[in-house]
């Protein structure tokens, strides 16, 4: 597996099959794992195509396996970043809560911009069950 991210909050690796393996760790790891799984499943139920799809979960390991949404975007305007996260909120009732360029990828196969890293996201739909109580995200640092 190729290591993509190794921080105090998560270890993310891309398998040889292209799937993304994210292991949660650190502060509120179990809650963030639960929340990301919940939000991604909610978005799938709303037919949101530009986010990872949950393929497997391993709660005892706090590990999530998802589809791959391509490479991280290197250059994008702040206006476009705001538009992408605004569309997520308007069209799918999910506020990302970590709306930065680092959470946008480009899927070359389809030419789509995608959003990733939903561990701090909030489902705004009042009919959805509430998620775990999470502290605000802190900047990542190398582990």
C-alpha positions, 0 to 999 in steps of 0.5 A: 500500500502507498501511504498518502497521509500520516497525521495524529488524526489518521493514517490513509493508504491507497491499496494496490487495488486503488481503494482508500484505507483510512485508520482513525486515531488520536482525539475522538477517533471512534466518534470521527470514524462513526461520523464519517461512515454515517455522513458518507452513507447519508450522501450515498442515499442522496445519490451524491456522486462526488464523494467516496463510497463506503465499501467496508468498515472495521469498527474494532480497528477504526478503519474505513475502506472507500472508493478512490476519488482521485488526486488532491487538487493543487491549484483552485481558486478560493471562490471555487472552493467556496462554491463546491462546499456551498453546493454540498450544503445546498444540494445535499444538506451536509456542511463539511466543517473542514472546507479547505483545498486539501479536501478536494480531489480531481477524478481524472476518469470522469473529470469531476472535482470531489470532496473527501474527509467527512469526519467533522461534517454535519448532516443538516437534514432535520430528519437524519439522526444526530451524529456524535458530538465532535470538537472542532478540527485542529490543523494536522501535523506530521505524526 
